[in-house]
Amino acid sequence: MDTATSGQPTGAFTGLGLLLGTFTPKLDEKGRLILPAKFRGRLAGGLVMTRGQDRCLFLLPMDEFSRIYEQVRSAPVTSRQARDYLRMFLSSASDEVPDKQGRVSIPASLREYAGLGRDVVVIGVGTRVEVWDAETWAAYSEEKEAGYAEIAEAISDLGI
């Protein structure tokens, strides 16, 4: 994907607003993350940062956060799983707007949850960005790489 002079992504997936790629920025001493330039256009209007699964953080563009929230909120209040998920998802959420340098502050509680040190890995996962501790990502990646072909086969059985 190329970037136009506006800094907005251009290319085959521009219209989809997909967040793609792997980047290795460092957190500064204040716990701020400089968003990869490739993601800034999609996240410039604001984002919600929250706990992800597997000890990473999710950075969700506002429209994606709203979509997920509405989907879970529409589940019956009698659904324990929906209540539990919504509590975990929202109780740690922090809405942020990147500054002019493309930085966002990661609250201490979220840095602690994800075990973030100075070295992090930021990955685009289509509709969201994930932030991982570099060592945790390396271990996760290595573990999943061995079964990648099996995972591909399993999801193809689902028609994906």
Buried (B, 14 or more C-beta within 10 A) or exposed (E): EEBEEEEEBEEEEBEEBBBBEEBEBEBEEEBBBBBBEBBBBBBBEBBBBBBBEEBBBBBBBBEBBEEBBEEBEEEEEEEEEBBEBBEEBBEBBBEBEBEEEBBBBBBEEBBEBBEBEEBBBBBBBEBBBBBBBBEBBEEBBEEEEEEEEEEEEEEEEEEE
